[in-house]
Each structure stands twice: as C-alpha cells, then as structure tokens.
C-alpha cells in the first residue's frame, strides 16, 4: 500500500499506459481520478477499479477542463498528491512537411500546453499540503529522436526540459517533478508510431529494443508507481528510460 491515503489524477487514463497506471495506483491504495476525453472509456476503467476511482471527462488542452478535473479531485478527496500528465497525441510516422497545422497544434496543445495548465492548477494545492509529485509521460523520442516523427519528438523533448526546469523551481516547495520515457508500447498509438501496423513493422520495432519486446502498460505503471511513492522521495528532475535498453 505504497500510495495509501494519496490522491492521484491521471490523464489519458481510459486506455493504454494511463489505464495501467490508474489500476496499479489503486492496487497500492491511491484514490484515482480517471481523466480522459473519452468519457465512456474513463467510466469503464473507473468501474473496473471500484470505489477508489472517479471518472472525469476532460480535454486537457482546455484550461477550464483541467481546472474542473482538479476541482473534482478536491471535492471528492480534499487533496491532490500526484499529478500524472499522461495524455498524448502524435502524427503518423512520415514526412514532417506533410503534417498539417491542425495536427501540429493538437500535438503542442496535448503534449505541451496541458502540462502548463495542470501545473498551474495543482502546484498551489501541493504547496499548501507540504509537497507532491508531478509525473509526465514523455518518450524515448524526446531523448533519441528518429526520422518520421519530428514534431512529436520535439514535443516530448519540450516535456523533458520542462520537467527538469520545474523540478529545480519547485524543489523548495517539496514538489518532485519527473518524467517517464517509454519505448513504443502496446497502445492505441502504436500504429501511428510505426506508420503501418504489420507483423514486419512490429518485428522491426522489437529488434531495436535490446530486451526484445515493446513496452506494456504494466511496465510504465510500475515505473510511475515508484516515482510517485515515498521510495523515490530523493528523486526529482529525472527522465526515466523505461525502454528495455532502447536508448543505450
């Protein structure tokens, strides 16, 4: 029960890595706000978790939705101990010149601006409580960018830099800020990362990972759990590679 009596907000929690985190955190005693643009998906995950979970429909690119999401946590549990910025968006793997402006704007709004909105909403709460933990799902793409995902890569590099800068600025308030850098995983975004979802493409991606497989929601959830727990109380400003050796 490493997160007993803690309240965690997890965005993008209706599927993939976010769903894995929500379920893993609840297993360790946390109250979880299951936030996602997909309201039905959030309700499904919350129902599967049980009374410890509260579903919230939220578009993290909109300040009003983020504020309402945080208010839901405060209204239900009276505190916010952990903020997980997990919601993400990407363009399809391909020529960077063919990514239209609408898609580019969505990438920056969801992968970047959402962190800004969430931070402004939760930091005053965490400061008043005496501390907290902010974790962002970044990507190995922000550390070792490859052709075909240029604008997505750049957004994740921004998230990593923001994490490190926030960690330094918020350390005096006892608010730890870290991010996760997963390699591509079995999530709904995998086909976009690969450009096409074929057995050959999957084999090519797996071959680039020394441990020989893609990441799973449980891999990412366990890493996030450790960063959020008291076991990592001296860890801040870290971009933790959860990648089976991909970035070596």
Secondary structure by P-SEA (a helix, b strand, c coil): cccccbbbbbccccccaaaaaaaaaaaacccccccccaaaaaaaaaaaacccbbbbbcccccaaaaaaaaaaaaaacccccbbbccccccccccccccccaaaaaaaaaaccaaaaaaaaacaaaaaaaccbbbbbbcccccccccccaaaaaaaaaaaaaaaaaaaaaaccccbbbbbbbbccccccccccccccccaaaaaaaaaaccccccccaaaaaaaaaaaacccccccccccccccccccc
